[in-house]
Each structure stands twice: as structure tokens, then as C-alpha cells.
Amino acid sequence: MPSLSSFINASQYSTESTTLDLLGGMNLGSTYAGITFNGICGAASNDPGGLFGWLVYARSNLYTTPKGTTSDTYIVYTTPQELVGDLNQLSGITSCLISSPSAGGTFGFFQTAGTIDDKVQLAPRPAGTDFLHAINYLAYGGTLVVVGSPVGFDNYIATTENYLDVIIGQEANSALCTWLIDQPYTTGIFPSIADITGVTGSGYTMANYASLFGSASLVTGTTVANRIFNVYGVKDISTLDTSTLQANTQITYKLPTSTDVGGFFARAKNRNELYLSVAGLDRSTILNGNVSSSIDWNDSLKTTLRNNKVNFFVNYNPKFLGSDIVGATASGALTSYDRVGPSRLRSALRKDLDAIGLKYLFEINNSTTRAQVTSEIESALDPYLTFIDTAVTQIICDSSNNIDNSGTLNMTVIVKPILSIDSFVIDISLTQ
């Protein structure tokens, strides 16, 4: 029976040695739709919802003991083997995993596409491309939350009380970008636009986020704009043997490197360096492929990309991510707000400060309470001391920014990241 297992065979698919503590999300397909099999050769005659729909169908209908239901809005994977195991349940569905042009499979995964050197070549359909993105991310050890729409992310967060660290797009689209607006602790990783070779990730500029956000005002400032990570880079996959899918077949393909950058975030978090950077040789070398669009460090294109707030890979051996800039519009000189480490540090600190403020909001706003708040903030900063210059850290919660017995509690914290010449200010104002 056809199987996707050869894609993750150890002889041609490398993985990190441990599961890493990063929650990444991908919208792979659309909301599940019931499937009918009236197509050519018994293939599906309608789209079940892309990769997500096929996963829902396999988990709810093809296991002896179902692993899920057709109303599921998200599915969580911690290993590529789990994902492939679910999809391999589809091997009894005619023309689903693989088809020929004359054998249906319009809504399936892979199709035969000619012969080269006596090997049958495979071409991915949309569900197959989504599958390839998923296994390329899972190779780095992070957890993957697969959804058919951003509602699935909301439901995952509500059920687990875990925020997603990143969402990873094969392109920037309005559904993902508008979802990010109200997610203060999540970074969106997207490829540059396809204006060079027609492959996303091949262009020198970012997507039009003013249009995607639905507001030009959101492309600047320190809210959602500083949680957008754009990447210039196309990953070429060397020829893979796919003999478990069909004898004498192979596949080569290209992907935007946004998926791999999600893996770099996982590595950085595992090393406790997410508040420093995701770039650099130790954190950002590619697994299972080669970046064809890297640049020399002294190439003038580096300046163009940095000015456009698009990150790039350095032409080194091995190639690695050579910048860590965030932003939703091109601009001039970079500040600490424009680097992913300090930007995520600011978001994490704001989350901690909000929690402290809520704890004391309904206490009497006087010098005693404010001293307690200051003490708790000092303790809350301890886990971040590696990433900040403590000599210039300031905590202000006293009579200079509060009124005795007021129903409003004000806190200001000034922090200078060690990898920046600039400080940033976090102002928290909570009212009963």
C-alpha cells in the first residue's frame, strides 16, 4: 500500500535529537468538509479541506479507535512520525496519496509527472506541498499545531492556555496577519514576495502588510509590526527517494525558508537565547536541503534587504541566517525595536508586568503597595538578567507616577537589551 514514510526515512531526513519547547502553528488547508469518493478511479470528488481536512478524516474515520472527531479545529504533532502515521491511514483511499494524470486524485497529495533517467518524477498538489512544509518544520523538534483556519489557533489557546510562539506561513495572507494583531506573544514568520523567480521567498521585499492588516497604521510602532519576521530564501531539496509511495519514484521540490526559520526559533528557545537572536551559525543552519538564494556578507544586496526589513542567509559553509530583523514596512536606521530578540523580550516583560499589576490593582494604592510592586518586578526581571544591562534598568512605581488611593496603578520599566545601544520603555496603566 502507498506510504509517505520514505519522506522521513533516516537515510534522507535528518531531525534534531530532542523535542524542543516551541509551539508553532500552521494553517494547512481549510475547514473540514465531508468527503465523497465519486471521482475518477474512486478518488475524492471534493476537497475535504486540504491537508487539514485529510487529517481530520483519517483520524476520525480510519482508525479502529478514532483519534479525533470531524469537528476538531486543531491537531497537535510533536514528531514527523505522528503526522505521517495519520496520513498513512489514507493509503487505502484510491488515488489519494498518489495518482497519475488519468487516475483522478485532484484533491490528493502527489501526482506522477513524467520520467527522468528511468525514474518517475512526482509533483506535489496543494495538500502535498502543505505536507512538505509540515515535515520540514517538524524536523527541528518543535511542536506543530495544524489548523484549517485561525479559529483553530484560538481554540487551541483557550483549551490549553498556551500561547503560540510563532505561526509560520508559506506566504503572508490576510487571515494569518489579522489574527496576529491581537496576539501579543506570537511572531509571524513569512517569506518575502515572489517577485524574482515566482517562488515565495525569492523576492527582496516583504508583503503589503498595510493591506493584509487592513490598516496602514499597524505597519509601524511596537505592536504587531514588531512581531513580523520576513525571510528572503528558497530551500532546494535534493532528490528524495519515494519508493514507499510508489516504486521507482522520486521527488525534488523547492520551499520558502520561512518553515526552517520556525525551526531556528525552536533552537533559540531551547538554548534560552530567544531574547538574543535566532540568527547566527549556532542557531540557524538548514536541515534537509540547501538555500539556493544566499548572499555574500559584503554583497550590496545585504543593505537593500536590511533596509526592507527582510532577513537573509549568508553564503558561508554551512549557510546560516544572517539577520534577525522584524517589521512590517521598510524604514531607515534600525533600533532595538527592529530586532527579534529585544522585541520578544519586550513582549515577555509586558506579559509579566501585566500579571503583577493585576495582582495589586485592587490593593490600596499607597507607598507600601507600590514598594511591593517594585519588589515583585525586580524578582520578575531575574530570569531576563542574561539579556539586559542591569546598570541602566529602571523601575518606576512610586509617587512620581501614581496618586495615593487612586484606582489606577501605573508602572514604568526601562530596559536596555545587551545587544542594543537603545533602551525601551514599558508603561503599564491598569484601572479598577
C-alpha positions in Angstrom: 0.0 0.0 0.0 1.2 3.6 -0.7 3.0 5.1 2.3 4.6 8.5 3.0 7.2 7.0 5.3 10.1 7.3 2.8 9.9 11.1 3.1 11.1 10.8 6.7 13.4 7.8 6.3 16.6 8.5 8.4 18.8 7.9 5.4 17.5 11.1 3.7 15.7 13.0 6.5 17.6 14.5 9.5 16.0 15.6 12.7 17.0 17.3 15.9 17.9 14.9 18.6 15.3 16.1 21.1 11.8 17.6 21.2 12.2 21.3 21.6 9.9 23.6 23.6 8.5 25.8 20.9 4.8 26.0 19.9 4.5 26.7 16.2 1.3 27.0 14.2 0.5 26.4 10.5 -2.8 26.9 8.7 -2.6 23.9 6.3 -5.8 23.7 4.3 -9.2 24.8 5.3 -12.1 23.8 7.5 -13.0 20.1 7.1 -15.8 19.2 4.6 -17.3 15.8 4.3 -15.7 13.7 1.5 -17.4 11.9 -1.3 -15.4 9.4 -3.5 -17.1 9.7 -6.9 -14.1 10.9 -8.8 -12.0 9.1 -11.4 -10.9 5.7 -10.2 -12.7 6.3 -6.9 -10.8 9.4 -6.0 -12.3 12.1 -3.8 -14.7 14.2 -5.8 -14.5 17.2 -3.5 -11.8 19.0 -1.4 -12.0 17.7 2.2 -10.2 20.8 3.4 -6.7 20.3 2.1 -4.1 18.7 4.3 -6.1 19.6 7.5 -9.3 18.0 6.1 -7.5 14.8 5.1 -6.0 14.6 8.6 -9.4 15.1 10.3 -10.9 12.4 8.0 -8.1 10.0 8.7 -8.1 10.5 12.5 -11.9 10.3 12.8 -12.8 7.6 10.3 -9.9 5.3 9.6 -8.6 4.3 13.0 -10.2 1.4 14.8 -10.4 3.6 17.8 -10.8 7.2 16.4 -8.1 9.7 17.4 -10.3 12.7 16.8 -13.7 13.9 15.5 -14.8 15.7 12.4 -15.5 18.8 14.5 -11.8 19.2 15.5 -10.4 22.6 14.7 -6.8 21.8 15.5 -4.4 18.9 15.6 -1.1 18.8 17.5 2.1 17.0 16.4 5.4 16.7 18.2 7.1 14.4 15.7 7.1 13.9 11.9 6.3 10.2 12.5 3.0 11.1 14.2 1.9 13.2 11.2 3.0 10.6 8.7 1.3 7.9 10.7 -2.1 9.7 10.5 -1.7 10.3 6.7 -0.7 6.7 6.0 -4.2 5.7 7.2 -5.2 7.1 3.8 -3.3 4.5 1.9 -6.4 2.5 1.2 -8.1 5.5 -0.4 -7.8 5.1 -4.2 -5.7 7.9 -5.9 -5.4 9.9 -2.6 -1.7 9.8 -1.7 -0.6 9.3 -5.3 -2.2 9.5 -8.7 -1.5 9.7 -12.3 -3.0 12.4 -14.6 -5.5 9.9 -15.8 -6.4 8.4 -12.4 -8.1 11.2 -10.5 -6.6 12.4 -7.2 -7.3 16.1 -7.9 -7.6 16.7 -4.2 -4.9 14.3 -3.1 -1.2 14.7 -2.4 1.2 13.7 -5.2 0.9 13.1 -8.9 3.2 11.4 -11.3 4.8 14.0 -13.7 7.0 12.3 -16.3 10.2 10.3 -16.2 13.8 11.3 -15.9 16.7 8.8 -16.1 14.2 5.9 -15.8 12.8 7.4 -12.5 9.2 8.5 -12.3 9.0 12.1 -11.1 6.4 13.2 -8.6 4.8 16.7 -8.3 3.0 17.8 -5.1 -0.5 19.1 -5.2 -1.5 21.7 -2.6 -2.1 19.1 0.1 1.3 17.6 -0.7 3.0 21.0 -0.5 1.5 21.6 2.9 2.7 18.1 4.0 6.2 19.0 2.9 6.1 22.3 4.8 4.9 20.4 7.9 7.6 17.7 7.9 10.3 20.3 7.2 9.3 22.2 10.3 8.9 19.1 12.5 12.5 18.0 11.6 13.7 20.8 14.0 11.9 19.3 17.0 9.2 22.0 17.7 5.6 21.2 18.3 3.2 21.9 15.4 -0.4 23.0 15.8 -2.2 22.3 12.5 -5.4 24.2 11.8 -7.8 24.7 8.9 -8.5 28.3 9.9 -7.1 30.7 12.6 -10.2 29.8 14.7 -8.3 26.6 15.4 -5.5 28.7 17.0 -8.0 30.4 19.2 -9.5 27.1 20.3 -6.0 25.6 21.0 -5.1 28.6 23.2 -8.4 28.6 25.0 -8.2 24.8 25.7 -4.5 24.5 26.6 -3.9 28.1 28.0 -0.7 28.0 26.0 0.2 30.9 23.6 1.8 30.0 20.3 5.4 31.2 20.0 5.2 31.5 16.2 2.9 31.0 13.3 4.5 30.1 10.0 3.1 31.0 6.6 4.0 29.8 3.2 3.0 33.3 2.3 1.7 36.3 4.2 -2.1 36.3 3.9 -4.9 38.4 5.5 -6.3 35.6 7.6 -3.0 35.0 9.4 -2.0 38.6 9.6 -5.3 39.8 11.0 -5.2 37.0 13.6 -1.7 38.2 14.7 -2.9 41.7 15.5 -4.4 40.6 18.8 -1.8 38.0 19.7 0.9 40.0 21.7 3.1 37.0 22.3 3.2 35.4 18.9 5.6 36.1 16.0 4.5 35.6 12.4 7.2 34.2 10.1 6.6 34.8 6.4 8.6 34.6 3.2 9.3 37.6 1.0 7.1 38.1 -2.0 7.6 36.0 -5.2 8.9 38.8 -7.5 12.1 37.3 -8.7 11.6 33.6 -9.6 7.9 33.2 -8.9 8.6 31.2 -5.8 7.7 32.8 -2.4 10.8 33.7 -0.6 12.7 34.7 -3.7 11.9 38.5 -3.6 13.7 41.3 -1.9 10.7 42.9 -0.4 8.0 42.0 2.1 4.3 41.6 1.5 2.0 44.5 1.7 1.1 44.4 5.3 -0.9 47.6 5.3 -3.4 45.7 3.1 -3.1 42.4 4.9 -3.7 44.1 8.3 -6.5 46.2 6.9 -4.9 49.3 8.3 -1.8 51.3 7.3 -1.4 52.5 10.9 -0.4 49.0 12.0 2.8 48.7 9.9 4.7 50.9 12.3 5.1 51.0 16.1 5.8 48.4 18.6 2.7 46.2 18.5 2.0 43.7 15.6 4.6 45.3 13.3 7.4 44.1 15.6 6.1 40.6 15.5 6.6 40.1 11.8 9.7 38.2 10.6 10.2 38.3 6.9 12.7 35.9 5.1 14.4 36.0 1.7 15.5 32.5 0.9 14.4 29.5 -1.1 15.2 26.0 0.0 16.1 23.4 -2.6 15.5 19.8 -1.7 17.9 17.3 -3.1 16.2 14.4 -4.9 14.4 12.2 -2.5 13.6 8.5 -3.0 9.8 8.0 -2.6 9.7 4.2 -3.2 7.3 3.5 -0.3 4.8 5.8 -2.1 5.3 4.2 -5.4 8.1 2.0 -6.7 10.8 3.7 -8.9 9.7 7.3 -8.0 11.5 10.3 -6.7 10.7 14.0 -5.9 12.6 17.2 -5.9 11.0 20.4 -4.7 11.5 24.0 -3.5 10.1 25.6 -0.4 10.4 29.1 1.1 12.7 29.0 4.1 10.1 30.5 6.5 9.4 26.9 7.6 13.1 26.4 8.6 13.2 29.8 10.4 10.4 28.4 12.6 12.9 25.7 13.4 15.6 28.3 14.3 13.2 29.8 16.8 12.8 26.4 18.3 16.6 26.0 18.6 17.0 29.5 20.1 14.3 28.9 22.7 15.9 25.5 23.6 19.2 27.3 24.2 17.5 30.1 26.2 18.6 32.6 23.6 15.2 33.6 22.1 15.6 37.1 23.7 19.0 37.5 22.0 18.7 36.3 18.4 17.5 33.5 16.1 20.3 34.2 13.6 23.9 33.1 13.6 25.8 29.9 12.8 24.9 28.0 16.0 21.2 28.5 15.7 20.3 28.8 12.0 21.8 26.2 9.7 19.4 24.3 7.4 18.3 20.7 7.8 17.3 18.6 4.8 18.1 20.9 1.9 20.2 23.8 0.7 19.4 27.5 0.5 19.9 28.5 -3.1 19.4 32.2 -2.6 22.1 33.1 0.0 24.2 36.2 -0.3 27.8 37.1 0.4 28.2 39.2 3.6 29.7 42.1 1.7 27.1 42.0 -1.1 25.3 45.3 -1.6 22.1 43.3 -1.6 22.5 42.9 2.2 21.9 46.7 2.6 18.8 46.5 0.4 17.4 43.6 2.3 18.1 45.1 5.7 16.5 48.4 4.7 13.5 46.4 3.5 13.4 44.5 6.8 13.8 41.2 5.0 16.1 38.7 6.6 18.6 36.7 4.5 21.0 33.7 4.5 24.8 34.2 4.4 26.8 32.4 1.8 29.0 30.5 4.1 29.8 26.8 4.7 27.4 26.0 6.1 24.9 28.7 5.2 23.1 30.4 8.1 20.6 33.2 8.8 22.5 36.4 8.7 20.0 38.9 10.2 17.2 39.0 12.8 15.1 42.0 11.9 11.4 42.4 12.5 9.0 44.8 10.9 6.0 45.3 8.6 7.3 48.1 6.5 10.6 49.3 5.1 12.4 52.1 7.1 15.7 53.7 7.8 18.0 53.2 10.7 17.3 50.2 12.9 16.7 50.4 16.6 16.3 47.8 19.3 12.6 47.5 18.4 13.6 46.2 15.0 15.4 43.1 16.3 13.5 39.9 17.1 15.3 39.2 20.4 14.7 42.6 22.1 11.2 42.7 20.5 10.3 39.3 22.1 11.9 40.3 25.3 9.7 43.4 25.5 6.6 41.3 24.9 7.6 38.8 27.6 8.3 41.5 30.1 4.9 43.2 29.4 3.1 39.9 30.0 4.9 39.5 33.3 4.2 43.1 34.3 0.5 42.9 33.4 0.3 39.9 35.8 2.0 41.8 38.6 -0.2 44.8 38.1 -3.4 42.8 38.2 -2.3 41.2 41.4 -2.1 44.5 43.2 -4.7 46.6 41.3 -7.3 46.2 44.0 -5.0 46.9 46.9 -4.8 50.4 48.3 -2.5 52.5 46.0 0.0 53.8 48.6 3.7 53.7 49.2 3.6 50.2 50.9 1.7 48.6 47.9 4.0 50.4 45.4 7.1 49.1 47.2 5.6 45.6 47.0 5.0 46.0 43.3 8.6 47.3 42.8 10.0 44.3 44.7 7.9 41.8 42.6 9.1 43.5 39.3 12.7 43.2 40.5 12.1 39.4 41.0 10.3 39.1 37.7 13.4 40.5 35.9 15.7 37.8 37.4 15.1 35.3 34.5 16.0 38.0 32.0 19.2 39.3 33.6 21.3 37.5 30.9 19.7 39.6 28.2 19.6 43.1 29.8 22.0 45.7 31.0 21.1 45.8 34.7 23.2 49.0 35.2 20.6 51.1 33.3 17.4 49.2 34.2 14.8 51.4 36.0 11.6 50.5 37.7 9.3 53.4 38.5 6.2 52.7 40.6 6.1 55.5 43.2 4.5 58.8 43.9 6.1 60.3 40.7 3.7 58.3 38.5 0.9 57.3 41.0 -1.6 59.1 43.2 -2.3 57.9 46.7 -5.6 55.9 47.0 -6.1 56.2 43.2 -8.0 53.4 41.4 -5.3 53.4 38.7 -1.9 51.7 39.1 0.9 52.9 36.9 4.2 51.1 36.4 7.1 52.0 34.1 10.1 49.8 33.4 13.1 51.0 31.3 15.2 48.2 29.9 18.3 48.2 27.7 18.9 44.8 25.9 22.6 43.8 25.9 22.6 43.5 22.1 21.4 47.1 21.5 22.5 50.6 22.1 18.9 51.6 22.7 16.6 51.2 25.7 12.9 50.5 25.5 10.2 51.7 27.9 7.2 49.6 29.1 4.4 51.6 30.5 1.6 49.7 32.3 -1.5 51.5 33.4 -4.3 49.5 35.0 -7.6 50.9 36.3 -10.1 49.2 38.6 
